[in-house]
Amino acid sequence: MTTYYSLLAFICGACIAIQAAMNSQLAIQLQSVLKATSYAFFASFVLTSILAATLSTPLPNKALVSTPWYLWFSFILSVVGVASMYFLIPKLGAGNAITIALCGQVIFALLISHFGWFASPVKYLTLTKVPGLICMLLGLYLINRTN
């Protein structure tokens, strides 16, 4: 089962890279990063709303009331991340922009897992993970350095 989840995670990463590169070009065509971001979020909202309406059960009122207030503001992080990638890809290139972003994702994912933030399962940063992180950072440096 872990193999299937890993494959799905890989596919998700590919989707994010392709989507970011496509929408950065949309931003150039529209001459506006914010218009491209708005379109991406609006279209995503419509699609996910349709899927939620057809595939999900109704949300209980208790869930709305008991949800911590800060979770309702994660959209700000999405807008910053998505709009920034649309801006950065034409300037840095898709490979450079996304690998640098990946560096931030991995470092913060390790911190979130280590401390169990946002009710994530605790997966401690161990002495075996640190060399892996260092190798990844070195790899990202080598990918992004100019020849």
N, C-alpha and C positions, 0 to 999 in steps of 0.2 A: 504494500500500500504506500509506503514511503516513496518508492520509485515513481508512482503515479503523481504524488504530490510534488515531488521534485520536478518532474516533467511539466506539470501545470505551472509551477513557479517559473521555470525557464520560459515557457510560452508567454506568461504574463510579462516577464522582462522584455521579451522580443516585441510584444504588443506595445509596451510603453515606449521603447526606442523608436519603433516605426511611427507610432502616433505622434510623438514629439517632433520627429523630422518632417512628417507630412504637415502638421499644424504650424510649424515654423515657416514653411513655405506659404501656407494659407495667410499667415500674418504679413508676409511680404506682399502677397497679392492684394490683400485688403488694406495694406499700408497702416496696420494697427495691430500691435500685439494684444491689446485689450479686446478688440473686436473678435480676433481669432479665439481668444480665451473664452469670451462670452459665448461664441458659437459652440465651442467644444463643450462647455458646461451645459448650455441650453439643450443641445442635442443629446448629451449624456443623460440629462434630467428627464427628457421625454422618453428615451429608450428605457431607462431604469424604472420610470413610473409605470410604463406599460407592463414591463416584466413583473414589477412588484404587485400590480393590480391583478395580474393573471396567475401568478405563481405563489403568492404569499398569503398567509392568513392575516386577518385584521390585527392591528397593533393595539394591545390593551392600554387603557388610560393610565394604569398603574406604571407601565413602562415609561410613559412620557413624564410623569411626575417624579419618578425615582432616578431618572438619568441625571448624572452630575452636570451642572451648568456648562462647564468648560468643554464637554464633549460636543456641544452644539456649535462650537466655534472652530472645529477642525477644518471647515471649509476655507478658512483664511489661509491655512497652510497649503491647501490644495491650489488655491488661486496663485499664491506666491510661487510655489514650485512649478506649476504648469506655465504660467505667464513668463516666468524667468527662463524656462527652457526654450520657449518660443523665441525669446529675445536672444539667448546665448548661442543657439545652434547656428544661425547664420554668421555669427561672429567667430566662434571657436571651432565649428564643425561638429557634426553629430557625435562622432566618436569621442572627441575630447570633452565636449559638454556633458555627455551622458556618463563617461567614465569618472569624471570629477564628481558629478552628482552621486554616482554609485559609491564613491568614497565616503561622502557624507551620510548616505543611507546606511552603509555597513557599520560605520562608527556609531551612529545613533541607535541602530538596531541592536548592537552589542550592549550599549548602555541601557536601553529599554529592557532587554532580556536580563541583564545582570541584576538590575534593581527591581525588576518586576513591575515597572511603571505601566499604568493603564490596564492593570489586571492581566498582564502578559505572564505566561509561564516563566518562572525563574530559570535561567540557564546562565550559570556563572561564567565570567570571563576567567578562563583558566590559563595556566602556563602553556598549555598546548595550543590555545587559541591565539595567544599573543604573537607567536612566530607566523601563524597564518595571516594575521592582520598585517604584520610588517611586510610579508611577502606580497600581499595584495596591494599595499600602498606602494611598494617598490615597483610592482608591475604596472600600476596606474601611472606612476612617474615615468616609467620607460615608454609607455604608450603615448603619453602626452608631451614628452620632450621634443623639441624641434631638432631636426637633423641639420 
